[in-house]
Amino acid sequence: MCVQGTSMNLADAIEHRLALPPGPPVLAMGAWFKNTVCAAQGEVAAISRTVGDLDGVDACLAHERTARALLDWMKEHGVRPAVIAHDLHPDFHSTRFAAELAAELGVPLQPVQHHHAHIAAVCAEHGHDGPVLGLALDGVGLGEDGTAWGGELLKVDGADFARIGHLRPLALPGGDRAAREPWRMAASALHALGRGDEIATRFSILPAAASLARLLDSGLRCPPTSSMGRVFDAAAGLLGISTVMQVEAEAAIALEQSATRHGAVDALADGWRIDEDERTNLLQLDLLPLLGTLAELRFIGAQGRGAALFHATLGAALADWLLRAAQRHRIDTVAVGGGCLFNKLLAADLRRRCAAAGLRLLEPRALLPGDTAIAYGQAAVARRLLEKT
């Protein structure tokens, strides 16, 4: 637990003031990456500046000071939170400090699933009060089943959400390390394609390549993830665009830049499958056929074409997935959120394809699509849950 630091000036804390329908006062603590805090009272939600990622003492201290500054803002308006909202993940500093504040104030805690918060933030920005299909695409967020989500199709209706689809899970060989080393996700895709014997030779310059193939065979330290961010990493690794990242999202950015330089191409018609899980009825989007094609385009001359093919096919696959879900659930409004929507090629393609399919698309406006919007979404969900009780 970080120790409380000095107080923070309120003017330095608040970045945005956005509307929310009137309801009980709520303090929402955000997530891990790009953490923000949100205080909602009356019809106003005050959203803090980001304190950064909660992986060091300085950021944790800034998070605590920010939360207390927003509590002071609520006191100035004569209210205190009826509930403190936080991410599902129990090990985030934001979750732990939420529990500390809740005990201090004598108020209950309200966990909010990460991707539900992403979609709720977009709906709140647009003042949309009805059901939507939520397409949440990011690196990671803890799911209700305890696994790492990140490529999710949700049905969201205010305080309620249901997972109605997800990307076909890939293994994370070596756990969190795979999120920093795209070659590991490329190896994971090859293994899932039944081509695990290629890993050692394809990545022979990496000392861990041979042992990683054995690790994937054993299944040890290879938790599954439905993350779209990791699919971007797999594509960049297979094309030889990125092997090990030095900064967050480096592989995805390089992949987008390569596709932009190459120019538009047609989508790969057989680059995806949509399967219905007989046990859960979830619609699973399987992008392994696309990744298998990219595995053959790793040579320098084909990298740009491969990156462009990845983007075109991904847009077509997501639009097909959304249309299937829209027909099944009779919902024609789609809200999109998550860090993968920083990708301008993907966002523009989704916009175009949704319009062509007759789907209304809600996108982030005042807030960014990434985790800086999580606290606002948490506040919106927590407030709706309070109104139901």
C-alpha positions as CSV (number, residue, x, y, z in Angstrom):
1,M,0.0,0.0,0.0
2,C,1.3,3.4,-0.9
3,V,1.5,6.0,1.8
4,Q,-0.7,9.1,1.5
5,G,1.2,12.1,0.2
6,T,0.6,15.8,0.3
7,S,-2.7,17.3,-0.8
8,M,-3.4,18.2,-4.4
9,N,-5.0,21.5,-5.7
10,L,-8.4,20.8,-7.2
11,A,-7.6,22.8,-10.3
12,D,-4.6,20.5,-10.9
13,A,-6.7,17.4,-10.5
14,I,-9.7,17.8,-12.8
15,E,-9.2,17.4,-16.6
16,H,-12.8,17.0,-17.8
17,R,-16.3,17.8,-16.5
18,L,-18.8,15.7,-18.4
19,A,-22.6,15.2,-18.1
20,L,-24.2,12.2,-16.4
21,P,-27.9,11.8,-15.8
22,P,-28.7,12.9,-12.2
23,G,-28.3,10.2,-9.5
24,P,-26.5,9.3,-6.3
25,P,-22.9,10.6,-5.8
26,V,-20.2,8.2,-6.7
27,L,-16.4,8.1,-6.6
28,A,-14.8,5.8,-9.2
29,M,-11.1,4.8,-8.9
30,G,-10.2,3.7,-12.5
31,A,-7.9,0.9,-13.4
32,W,-4.2,0.3,-13.7
33,F,-3.0,1.8,-17.0
34,K,-3.4,5.5,-17.6
35,N,-5.3,5.8,-14.3
36,T,-7.8,8.5,-13.7
37,V,-10.4,9.1,-10.9
38,C,-13.9,10.2,-11.4
39,A,-16.3,11.9,-9.0
40,A,-20.0,12.1,-10.0
41,Q,-22.5,14.3,-8.2
42,G,-25.7,15.8,-9.5
43,E,-25.5,15.9,-13.3
44,V,-21.7,16.4,-13.4
45,A,-18.9,13.9,-13.6
46,A,-15.4,15.4,-12.7
47,I,-12.7,13.3,-14.3
48,S,-9.1,13.8,-13.2
49,R,-6.0,14.1,-15.2
50,T,-4.2,10.8,-15.7
51,V,-1.6,9.9,-13.0
52,G,-0.1,7.4,-15.3
53,D,0.3,3.6,-14.8
54,L,0.0,2.4,-11.2
55,D,3.3,0.5,-11.3
56,G,5.4,2.8,-9.1
57,V,5.3,4.7,-5.8
58,D,5.0,8.2,-7.4
59,A,1.9,7.2,-9.5
60,C,0.3,5.5,-6.5
61,L,0.8,8.6,-4.4
62,A,-0.6,10.8,-7.2
63,H,-3.6,8.5,-7.5
64,E,-4.3,8.8,-3.7
65,R,-3.9,12.6,-3.8
66,T,-6.2,12.8,-6.8
67,A,-8.9,10.7,-5.1
68,R,-8.8,12.8,-2.0
69,A,-9.0,16.0,-4.1
70,L,-12.1,14.8,-5.8
71,L,-13.6,13.8,-2.4
72,D,-13.0,17.4,-1.3
73,W,-14.7,18.6,-4.5
74,M,-17.7,16.5,-3.5
75,K,-17.7,17.9,0.0
76,E,-17.8,21.4,-1.4
77,H,-21.1,20.4,-3.0
78,G,-22.3,19.0,0.3
79,V,-22.2,15.3,-0.7
80,R,-20.1,12.3,-0.1
81,P,-20.0,9.1,-2.2
82,A,-22.8,6.6,-1.7
83,V,-20.4,4.0,-3.2
84,I,-16.8,3.7,-4.4
85,A,-16.4,1.9,-7.7
86,H,-13.3,0.1,-8.8
87,D,-12.0,-2.5,-11.3
88,L,-12.5,-6.2,-10.8
89,H,-8.8,-6.9,-10.5
90,P,-8.0,-7.3,-6.7
91,D,-4.3,-6.5,-7.1
92,F,-4.6,-3.0,-8.7
93,H,-3.5,-0.2,-6.4
94,S,-6.7,1.6,-7.4
95,T,-8.8,-1.4,-6.1
96,R,-6.8,-1.6,-2.8
97,F,-7.1,2.1,-2.2
98,A,-10.8,2.0,-3.0
99,A,-11.2,-0.5,-0.2
100,E,-9.2,1.7,2.2
101,L,-11.3,4.8,1.4
102,A,-14.6,2.8,1.6
103,A,-13.6,1.6,5.1
104,E,-12.6,5.1,6.1
105,L,-15.9,6.6,4.9
106,G,-18.1,3.7,5.9
107,V,-19.5,3.2,2.3
108,P,-19.8,0.1,0.2
109,L,-17.6,-0.9,-2.7
110,Q,-18.8,-1.6,-6.2
111,P,-16.6,-3.6,-8.6
112,V,-17.2,-2.9,-12.3
113,Q,-15.8,-5.2,-15.1
114,H,-13.2,-3.4,-17.2
115,H,-14.8,-3.8,-20.6
116,H,-18.3,-3.0,-19.3
117,A,-16.7,0.3,-18.1
118,H,-15.2,1.0,-21.5
119,I,-18.6,0.7,-23.2
120,A,-20.5,2.5,-20.4
121,A,-18.2,5.5,-20.8
122,V,-19.0,5.8,-24.5
123,C,-22.7,5.4,-23.9
124,A,-22.6,8.1,-21.1
125,E,-20.7,10.5,-23.4
126,H,-23.4,10.2,-26.0
127,G,-26.3,10.2,-23.5
128,H,-27.4,6.9,-24.8
129,D,-29.8,5.1,-22.4
130,G,-30.8,2.0,-24.3
131,P,-29.2,-1.3,-25.1
132,V,-26.1,-1.5,-27.3
133,L,-23.7,-4.0,-28.7
134,G,-20.4,-3.1,-27.1
135,L,-17.2,-3.9,-29.0
136,A,-14.3,-3.6,-26.5
137,L,-10.8,-4.1,-28.0
138,D,-7.7,-3.6,-25.8
139,G,-4.7,-5.2,-24.3
140,V,-6.2,-6.7,-21.1
141,G,-8.9,-6.5,-18.5
142,L,-9.9,-9.1,-16.0
143,G,-13.0,-11.0,-17.0
144,E,-15.8,-12.3,-14.8
145,D,-14.4,-15.8,-15.3
146,G,-11.0,-14.8,-14.0
147,T,-9.2,-14.9,-17.4
148,A,-7.6,-12.1,-19.4
149,W,-10.2,-10.5,-21.7
150,G,-9.5,-8.0,-24.4
151,G,-11.5,-8.8,-27.6
152,E,-15.1,-8.7,-26.3
153,L,-18.5,-8.4,-27.8
154,L,-20.9,-7.4,-25.1
155,K,-24.6,-6.6,-24.8
156,V,-24.8,-3.6,-22.5
157,D,-27.9,-2.0,-21.1
158,G,-27.1,0.5,-18.4
159,A,-26.1,-1.3,-15.3
160,D,-26.3,-4.7,-16.9
161,F,-24.0,-6.4,-19.3
162,A,-23.6,-9.8,-20.8
163,R,-20.6,-11.3,-22.7
164,I,-22.1,-12.5,-26.0
165,G,-18.9,-13.1,-27.9
166,H,-15.1,-13.0,-27.7
167,L,-12.0,-13.6,-29.8
168,R,-10.7,-17.1,-30.0
169,P,-8.3,-17.3,-27.0
170,L,-4.5,-17.5,-27.6
171,A,-2.0,-18.7,-25.1
172,L,0.2,-16.2,-23.3
173,P,3.5,-18.2,-23.2
174,G,5.4,-16.9,-20.2
175,G,2.4,-15.0,-18.9
176,D,2.8,-11.2,-18.8
177,R,6.1,-11.4,-20.6
178,A,4.2,-12.3,-23.8
179,A,2.6,-8.8,-23.7
180,R,6.0,-7.2,-24.1
181,E,7.5,-9.7,-26.6
182,P,5.4,-10.0,-29.8
183,W,7.5,-12.9,-31.0
184,R,5.9,-14.9,-28.2
185,M,2.4,-14.2,-29.4
186,A,3.6,-15.1,-33.0
187,A,4.8,-18.4,-31.5
188,S,1.5,-18.9,-29.8
189,A,-0.4,-18.4,-33.0
190,L,1.9,-20.9,-34.8
191,H,1.3,-23.4,-32.1
192,A,-2.5,-22.9,-32.3
193,L,-2.2,-23.5,-36.1
194,G,-0.5,-26.8,-35.5
195,R,2.8,-25.4,-36.7
196,G,4.7,-25.4,-33.4
197,D,7.7,-27.2,-34.9
198,E,8.4,-23.9,-36.8
199,I,9.0,-21.8,-33.7
200,A,12.6,-22.8,-33.0
201,T,13.8,-22.2,-36.5
202,R,11.7,-19.1,-37.3
203,F,12.9,-17.3,-34.1
204,S,16.3,-19.0,-33.9
205,I,18.1,-15.8,-33.0
206,L,16.2,-15.7,-29.7
207,P,17.7,-18.0,-27.1
208,A,14.3,-18.9,-25.6
209,A,12.7,-20.0,-28.9
210,A,13.3,-23.8,-28.5
211,S,12.2,-23.8,-24.8
212,L,9.1,-21.7,-25.7
213,A,7.9,-24.3,-28.1
214,R,8.2,-26.9,-25.3
215,L,6.4,-24.6,-22.9
216,L,3.4,-24.3,-25.3
217,D,3.3,-28.0,-25.8
218,S,3.1,-28.5,-22.0
219,G,0.6,-25.7,-21.4
220,L,2.4,-24.6,-18.3
221,R,2.6,-20.8,-17.7
222,C,0.5,-20.2,-20.8
223,P,-2.7,-18.7,-19.6
224,P,-5.4,-18.0,-22.3
225,T,-6.4,-14.5,-23.4
226,S,-9.0,-13.2,-25.8
227,S,-7.0,-9.9,-26.1
228,M,-7.2,-8.0,-29.4
229,G,-3.9,-6.3,-28.4
230,R,-2.2,-9.6,-28.3
231,V,-3.6,-10.5,-31.8
232,F,-1.9,-7.3,-33.1
233,D,1.3,-8.4,-31.4
234,A,1.0,-11.8,-33.0
235,A,0.6,-10.3,-36.5
236,A,3.6,-7.9,-36.0
237,G,5.7,-10.9,-34.8
238,L,4.7,-13.1,-37.6
239,L,5.5,-10.4,-40.2
240,G,8.9,-9.7,-38.6
241,I,7.8,-6.1,-37.9
242,S,8.3,-6.3,-34.1
243,T,10.0,-8.9,-31.9
244,V,10.5,-7.2,-28.5
245,M,8.8,-4.0,-27.5
246,Q,10.5,-1.1,-25.7
247,V,7.4,0.9,-25.1
248,E,3.7,0.1,-24.8
249,A,1.8,-0.6,-28.1
250,E,5.0,-0.3,-30.1
251,A,4.2,-3.4,-32.2
252,A,0.6,-2.3,-33.0
253,I,1.8,1.2,-33.9
254,A,4.5,-0.2,-36.2
255,L,1.9,-2.5,-37.8
256,E,-0.4,0.4,-38.5
257,Q,2.4,2.6,-39.9
258,S,3.5,-0.2,-42.3
259,A,-0.1,-0.7,-43.5
260,T,-0.5,3.0,-44.0
261,R,2.6,3.2,-46.1
262,H,1.5,0.3,-48.2
263,G,-2.0,1.5,-48.9
264,A,-5.4,-0.2,-49.0
265,V,-5.9,-3.8,-50.1
266,D,-8.9,-6.1,-50.2
267,A,-9.8,-8.2,-47.2
268,L,-8.8,-11.9,-47.1
269,A,-12.2,-13.6,-47.8
270,D,-11.4,-16.7,-45.8
271,G,-9.4,-14.9,-43.1
272,W,-11.8,-15.6,-40.2
273,R,-14.4,-17.8,-38.9
274,I,-17.4,-17.2,-36.5
275,D,-18.2,-20.2,-34.4
276,E,-21.0,-20.6,-31.8
277,D,-20.0,-22.3,-28.6
278,E,-22.6,-25.0,-28.1
279,R,-22.2,-24.8,-24.3
280,T,-22.3,-21.1,-23.8
281,N,-23.9,-19.8,-27.0
282,L,-21.2,-17.2,-27.3
283,L,-20.1,-16.1,-30.8
284,Q,-16.3,-16.7,-31.1
285,L,-14.4,-14.8,-33.7
286,D,-11.5,-16.9,-34.9
287,L,-8.7,-14.9,-36.6
288,L,-6.2,-17.8,-36.9
289,P,-6.8,-18.2,-40.7
290,L,-5.6,-14.6,-41.1
291,L,-2.6,-15.1,-38.9
292,G,-1.7,-18.3,-40.8
293,T,-1.6,-16.3,-44.0
294,L,0.6,-13.6,-42.4
295,A,3.0,-16.3,-41.4
296,E,3.9,-16.7,-45.1
297,L,4.5,-13.0,-45.6
298,R,7.3,-12.3,-43.2
299,F,9.9,-11.4,-45.7
300,I,10.8,-7.8,-46.1
301,G,9.1,-7.2,-49.4
302,A,5.8,-8.6,-48.2
303,Q,5.7,-6.9,-44.8
304,G,3.7,-3.9,-45.9
305,R,1.2,-6.0,-47.8
306,G,0.8,-8.3,-44.8
307,A,0.2,-5.3,-42.5
308,A,-2.4,-3.9,-44.9
309,L,-4.0,-7.3,-45.3
310,F,-4.2,-7.7,-41.5
311,H,-6.1,-4.4,-41.1
312,A,-8.5,-4.9,-44.0
313,T,-9.4,-8.4,-42.9
314,L,-9.7,-7.4,-39.3
315,G,-12.2,-4.7,-40.2
316,A,-14.2,-7.0,-42.3
317,A,-14.2,-9.8,-39.7
318,L,-15.3,-7.4,-36.9
319,A,-18.1,-6.0,-39.1
320,D,-19.3,-9.5,-39.9
321,W,-19.2,-10.4,-36.2
322,L,-21.2,-7.3,-35.2
323,L,-23.8,-7.9,-37.9
324,R,-24.4,-11.4,-36.8
325,A,-24.8,-10.2,-33.2
326,A,-27.1,-7.4,-34.2
327,Q,-29.4,-9.8,-36.1
328,R,-29.4,-12.2,-33.2
329,H,-30.1,-9.7,-30.5
330,R,-32.1,-7.2,-32.5
331,I,-29.9,-4.3,-31.6
332,D,-28.7,-1.8,-34.2
333,T,-26.5,0.5,-32.1
334,V,-22.9,-0.3,-31.5
335,A,-20.5,1.4,-29.0
336,V,-16.8,0.9,-29.4
337,G,-14.0,1.4,-26.8
338,G,-10.6,0.2,-25.7
339,G,-7.0,1.1,-26.6
340,C,-7.1,-0.7,-30.0
341,L,-9.4,2.1,-31.2
342,F,-6.5,4.5,-31.2
343,N,-5.6,2.7,-34.5
344,K,-7.0,5.2,-37.1
345,L,-7.1,2.6,-39.9
346,L,-9.2,0.3,-37.8
347,A,-11.5,3.0,-36.4
348,A,-12.2,4.4,-39.9
349,D,-12.8,1.0,-41.4
350,L,-15.3,0.1,-38.6
351,R,-17.0,3.5,-39.1
352,R,-17.4,2.8,-42.9
353,R,-18.5,-0.8,-42.5
354,C,-21.1,-0.1,-39.7
355,A,-22.6,2.6,-41.9
356,A,-22.8,0.3,-44.8
357,A,-24.5,-2.4,-42.6
358,G,-27.1,0.1,-41.2
359,L,-25.6,0.0,-37.7
360,R,-25.4,3.2,-35.7
361,L,-21.9,3.6,-34.3
362,L,-21.1,5.4,-31.0
363,E,-17.4,6.3,-30.6
364,P,-15.4,8.1,-27.9
365,R,-15.6,11.9,-28.3
366,A,-14.4,14.1,-25.4
367,L,-12.5,11.2,-23.8
368,L,-9.9,8.9,-25.4
369,P,-10.8,5.3,-26.2
370,G,-8.2,3.9,-23.8
371,D,-8.1,3.4,-20.0
372,T,-8.3,7.1,-19.1
373,A,-12.1,6.7,-19.7
374,I,-12.5,3.7,-17.4
375,A,-13.2,5.7,-14.2
376,Y,-16.0,7.6,-16.0
377,G,-17.5,4.3,-17.2
378,Q,-17.2,2.9,-13.7
379,A,-19.1,5.9,-12.3
380,A,-21.9,5.6,-14.8
381,V,-22.3,1.9,-14.1
382,A,-22.2,2.3,-10.3
383,R,-24.7,5.0,-10.4
384,R,-27.2,2.9,-12.4
385,L,-26.7,0.0,-10.0
386,L,-27.5,2.2,-7.1
387,E,-30.7,3.3,-8.8
388,K,-31.7,-0.3,-9.2
389,T,-31.5,-1.1,-5.5
